[in-house]
Amino acid sequence: MDRKTEAVIFDWAGTTVDYGCFAPVNVFAQVFSHAGIEVSMEEVRKPMGMLKWDHIRTMMEMPRIRKEWIRRYGREPEDGDADRLYEEYEPALLKILDQYADPKPYVVETVQALRDAGIKIGSTTGYTDVMMRVVAPRAKELGYAPDCWFSPDSTHGMGRPYPYMIFKNMEELGIPSVQNVIKVGDTISDILEGKQAGVFTIGILEGSSLMGLSREEYEALREDEKRERLEAVEKQYKEAGADAVITDIRGLLNYI
């Protein structure tokens, strides 16, 4: 590869911590249920990686959910409705976030290998600063801490798929060109963010939000079922424009 990697910018839940990305998913389903709208895991996971308010508003505009909202409330969903759901969402998520900050398998040792190679570690997230102040210290206690992280709060609320959090990382880390950056994530929003920024963008398969399985569920699959799941998620990443897809974080070292 004719490029010199100076920084890798990781996502958080589903990429480096929280195998399967379950903390935000469970709370999204909960707040919609409390509003009288039952949602599927597929619907919840489709906008994953976005700023959480944007995620809620995007779900409200999904045709089935929008139809259900109109049936229940007699009108179109509005920004004020998203505000109310988010007011419930944030405190509910904050209560459980520290339980979902464990680094995924191979993260700690792979990040150390990157640092040994002189590569800086940045991160972007769909979490807010308040949420990250729970996740980041807990992940650090457990062995994973990037050199810096930026949430949409640092970019005037313009999170993924906008590229600005990546640019904030580059500025903080002193990286001169997008040619020297790799972005790694586990959602379509991550891939779009990386491509909008013009960086080499990698999707991760095992433990991803797109896969949507816990480690126990994944390991219980037959080999042919695993292969089928992996191929389906890889296809989604490639369709979104991913430059590469890796099974787990160790595969990243092949691109350095």
C-alpha positions as CSV (number, residue, x, y, z in Angstrom):
1,M,0.0,0.0,0.0
2,D,1.5,3.3,-1.1
3,R,0.5,5.3,1.9
4,K,2.0,6.0,5.3
5,T,-0.5,5.6,8.1
6,E,0.0,8.1,10.9
7,A,-3.3,7.7,12.7
8,V,-6.2,5.3,13.1
9,I,-9.5,6.8,14.1
10,F,-11.9,4.3,15.8
11,D,-15.5,4.3,16.6
12,W,-16.5,3.2,20.1
13,A,-19.5,0.9,20.8
14,G,-19.4,-2.1,18.5
15,T,-15.9,-1.3,17.3
16,T,-13.6,-1.0,20.3
17,V,-16.0,-1.6,23.2
18,D,-19.5,-3.1,23.8
19,Y,-19.4,-6.2,21.7
20,G,-22.6,-6.1,19.5
21,C,-23.3,-2.5,20.4
22,F,-26.1,-3.2,22.9
23,A,-26.1,-0.3,25.2
24,P,-27.7,2.3,22.8
25,V,-29.8,-0.3,21.0
26,N,-31.6,-1.5,24.1
27,V,-32.4,2.1,25.3
28,F,-33.7,3.2,21.8
29,A,-36.2,0.3,21.9
30,Q,-37.2,1.1,25.4
31,V,-38.0,4.8,24.8
32,F,-40.1,4.0,21.7
33,S,-41.9,1.4,23.6
34,H,-42.7,3.9,26.3
35,A,-44.1,6.1,23.6
36,G,-46.4,3.3,22.5
37,I,-44.4,2.3,19.4
38,E,-42.8,-1.1,19.3
39,V,-39.8,-1.2,17.1
40,S,-37.7,-4.0,15.6
41,M,-34.0,-4.4,16.2
42,E,-33.4,-3.9,12.5
43,E,-35.2,-0.5,12.6
44,V,-33.2,0.5,15.7
45,R,-29.8,-0.5,14.2
46,K,-30.2,1.0,10.8
47,P,-29.2,4.6,11.8
48,M,-26.6,3.4,14.4
49,G,-23.5,5.7,14.6
50,M,-25.5,8.9,14.3
51,L,-25.8,11.5,17.0
52,K,-28.5,10.1,19.3
53,W,-31.1,12.8,18.7
54,D,-30.6,12.4,15.0
55,H,-31.0,8.7,15.4
56,I,-34.3,9.0,17.1
57,R,-35.6,11.5,14.5
58,T,-34.4,9.3,11.6
59,M,-36.3,6.3,13.2
60,M,-39.5,8.5,13.4
61,E,-39.3,9.0,9.6
62,M,-39.0,5.3,8.8
63,P,-42.2,4.5,6.8
64,R,-43.6,1.8,9.2
65,I,-42.8,3.8,12.4
66,R,-44.1,7.0,10.9
67,K,-47.3,5.3,10.0
68,E,-47.6,3.8,13.5
69,W,-47.0,7.3,15.0
70,I,-49.7,8.8,12.9
71,R,-52.1,6.0,13.8
72,R,-51.4,6.5,17.5
73,Y,-51.2,10.3,17.7
74,G,-53.2,11.4,14.7
75,R,-50.4,13.5,13.3
76,E,-46.9,13.4,11.8
77,P,-43.9,12.9,14.2
78,E,-42.2,16.3,14.9
79,D,-38.9,17.5,16.3
80,G,-40.6,18.2,19.6
81,D,-41.5,14.5,19.8
82,A,-37.8,13.6,19.2
83,D,-36.9,16.0,22.0
84,R,-39.2,14.3,24.4
85,L,-37.9,10.8,23.6
86,Y,-34.3,12.0,23.8
87,E,-35.0,13.5,27.3
88,E,-35.9,10.0,28.4
89,Y,-33.1,8.4,26.3
90,E,-30.1,10.2,27.7
91,P,-30.6,9.5,31.5
92,A,-31.6,5.9,30.8
93,L,-28.4,5.4,28.8
94,L,-26.2,7.1,31.3
95,K,-27.4,4.7,34.0
96,I,-26.1,1.7,32.1
97,L,-23.2,2.9,30.0
98,D,-20.5,2.0,32.5
99,Q,-21.6,-1.7,32.1
100,Y,-21.0,-1.5,28.3
101,A,-17.4,-0.1,28.2
102,D,-15.5,-3.4,28.1
103,P,-13.0,-3.5,25.3
104,K,-13.8,-6.0,22.6
105,P,-11.5,-9.0,22.0
106,Y,-8.0,-8.1,20.7
107,V,-8.5,-4.4,21.1
108,V,-6.0,-3.7,23.8
109,E,-3.2,-5.6,22.2
110,T,-3.9,-4.4,18.7
111,V,-3.9,-0.7,19.8
112,Q,-0.6,-1.4,21.6
113,A,0.8,-2.8,18.4
114,L,-0.3,0.3,16.5
115,R,1.4,2.6,19.1
116,D,4.5,0.5,18.9
117,A,4.5,1.3,15.2
118,G,4.4,5.0,16.0
119,I,0.7,5.3,15.0
120,K,-1.6,7.7,16.9
121,I,-5.1,6.7,18.0
122,G,-8.1,8.9,17.6
123,S,-11.8,8.3,17.9
124,T,-15.2,9.6,16.8
125,T,-18.6,8.6,18.3
126,G,-22.3,9.0,18.1
127,Y,-22.3,9.5,21.9
128,T,-22.4,13.0,23.4
129,D,-19.7,14.5,25.7
130,V,-21.8,13.6,28.7
131,M,-22.0,10.0,27.6
132,M,-18.3,9.8,26.8
133,R,-17.4,11.0,30.2
134,V,-18.9,7.7,31.5
135,V,-17.6,5.4,28.7
136,A,-14.0,6.7,28.2
137,P,-12.8,6.6,31.8
138,R,-14.3,3.1,32.3
139,A,-12.7,1.8,29.1
140,K,-9.4,3.3,30.2
141,E,-9.6,1.4,33.5
142,L,-10.0,-1.8,31.4
143,G,-7.0,-1.1,29.2
144,Y,-8.2,1.0,26.2
145,A,-7.7,4.7,25.9
146,P,-7.3,6.6,22.6
147,D,-5.0,9.7,22.4
148,C,-8.1,11.8,21.8
149,W,-11.8,11.6,21.1
150,F,-14.4,13.9,19.7
151,S,-18.2,13.7,19.9
152,P,-20.7,15.7,17.8
153,D,-20.7,18.3,20.6
154,S,-17.4,19.4,19.3
155,T,-18.7,20.0,15.8
156,H,-21.9,22.0,16.5
157,G,-24.0,18.8,16.6
158,M,-22.9,17.8,13.1
159,G,-22.1,14.2,13.7
160,R,-21.9,11.4,11.2
161,P,-22.2,11.2,8.3
162,Y,-20.5,14.6,8.3
163,P,-16.7,14.3,8.3
164,Y,-15.9,17.0,10.9
165,M,-15.1,14.8,13.9
166,I,-12.4,13.1,11.8
167,F,-11.0,16.5,10.9
168,K,-11.0,17.5,14.6
169,N,-9.0,14.4,15.4
170,M,-6.5,15.2,12.6
171,E,-6.0,18.7,13.9
172,E,-5.5,17.5,17.5
173,L,-3.1,14.7,16.5
174,G,-1.2,16.9,14.0
175,I,-1.9,14.7,11.0
176,P,-1.1,16.6,7.7
177,S,-3.2,14.7,5.2
178,V,-6.3,12.5,4.9
179,Q,-4.0,10.2,3.0
180,N,-2.3,9.3,6.3
181,V,-5.5,8.3,8.2
182,I,-7.5,5.1,8.5
183,K,-11.1,5.2,9.9
184,V,-12.5,2.0,11.5
185,G,-16.2,1.5,12.4
186,D,-19.0,-0.9,12.7
187,T,-22.0,1.0,11.1
188,I,-23.0,2.4,7.8
189,S,-22.7,5.9,9.4
190,D,-19.1,5.1,10.2
191,I,-18.3,4.2,6.6
192,L,-20.1,7.3,5.3
193,E,-18.2,9.5,7.7
194,G,-14.9,8.1,6.6
195,K,-15.6,8.4,2.9
196,Q,-16.9,12.0,3.3
197,A,-13.6,12.8,5.0
198,G,-11.6,11.2,2.2
199,V,-9.8,8.7,4.5
200,F,-9.2,5.0,4.0
201,T,-12.3,3.5,5.6
202,I,-12.6,0.0,7.1
203,G,-15.7,-1.9,8.4
204,I,-15.4,-4.4,11.2
205,L,-17.5,-7.6,11.2
206,E,-17.4,-9.5,14.5
207,G,-19.2,-7.7,17.4
208,S,-20.5,-5.0,15.1
209,S,-23.8,-3.2,15.3
210,L,-24.5,-4.4,11.8
211,M,-24.1,-8.0,12.9
212,G,-26.2,-7.3,15.9
213,L,-25.2,-10.4,17.9
214,S,-23.7,-10.8,21.4
215,R,-20.4,-12.7,21.6
216,E,-22.2,-15.8,23.0
217,E,-24.8,-15.7,20.2
218,Y,-22.1,-15.4,17.5
219,E,-20.0,-18.2,18.9
220,A,-23.0,-20.5,19.1
221,L,-23.6,-20.3,15.3
222,R,-22.5,-23.1,13.1
223,E,-19.6,-22.3,10.8
224,D,-21.9,-22.0,7.7
225,E,-24.2,-19.6,9.7
226,K,-21.2,-17.5,10.7
227,R,-20.0,-17.3,7.1
228,E,-23.5,-16.3,5.9
229,R,-23.7,-13.6,8.5
230,L,-20.2,-12.3,7.8
231,E,-20.8,-12.1,4.1
232,A,-24.1,-10.3,4.5
233,V,-22.5,-7.6,6.7
234,E,-19.5,-7.3,4.4
235,K,-21.8,-6.7,1.5
236,Q,-23.5,-3.8,3.4
237,Y,-20.2,-2.2,4.1
238,K,-19.0,-2.5,0.5
239,E,-22.2,-1.1,-0.8
240,A,-21.7,1.9,1.5
241,G,-18.3,2.4,0.0
242,A,-15.9,0.8,2.5
243,D,-12.3,0.5,1.2
244,A,-11.8,-2.7,3.2
245,V,-13.6,-5.1,5.6
246,I,-12.0,-7.0,8.4
247,T,-13.2,-9.8,10.6
248,D,-11.9,-8.4,13.8
249,I,-9.6,-5.6,14.8
250,R,-6.4,-7.6,14.3
251,G,-7.1,-7.5,10.5
252,L,-6.3,-3.8,10.7
253,L,-2.6,-4.5,11.0
254,N,-2.6,-5.8,7.4
255,Y,-3.4,-2.3,6.2
256,I,-0.7,-0.5,8.2
